[in-house]
Amino acid sequence: MGELKGVAQYEIDMLKEKLHAKALHRRNVYFMKKEVERETQELKKLLNSR
């Protein structure tokens, strides 16, 4: 019974790690998008100011 519990705990830990990695990735993608949007705005301003 103890072995089964260990396996289940391992599975849960793996799922948590996957979710955590996904969350981190999603956050990084969000910040990258924001950064790109900001740079795009700055480029547009530069082009328009000519």
BELMODA-V801448 format. One record per backbone hydrogen bond with DSSP energy under -1.0 kcal/mol. NH is the residue of the N-H (numbers start at 1). CO is the residue of the C=O. E is the energy in kcal/mol with one decimal. If there is no record, write none. Layout:
BEGIN
nh = [NH,NH]
co = [CO,CO]
e = [E,E]
END
This chain:
BEGIN
nh = [5,6,7,8,9,10,11,12,13,14,15,16,17,18,19,20,21,22,23,24,25,26,27,28,29,30,31,32,33,34,35,36,37,38,39,40,41,42,43,44,45,46,47,48,49]
co = [1,2,3,4,5,6,7,8,9,10,11,12,13,14,15,16,17,18,19,20,21,22,23,24,25,26,27,28,29,30,31,32,33,34,35,36,37,38,39,40,41,42,43,44,45]
e = [-2.0,-2.0,-2.1,-2.5,-2.6,-2.2,-2.5,-2.4,-2.6,-2.4,-2.4,-2.6,-2.4,-2.5,-2.8,-2.6,-2.7,-2.5,-2.7,-2.6,-2.6,-2.9,-2.4,-2.6,-2.8,-2.3,-2.4,-2.5,-2.6,-2.3,-2.5,-2.6,-2.8,-2.5,-2.5,-2.6,-2.4,-2.3,-2.5,-2.5,-2.4,-2.3,-2.7,-2.7,-1.8]
END
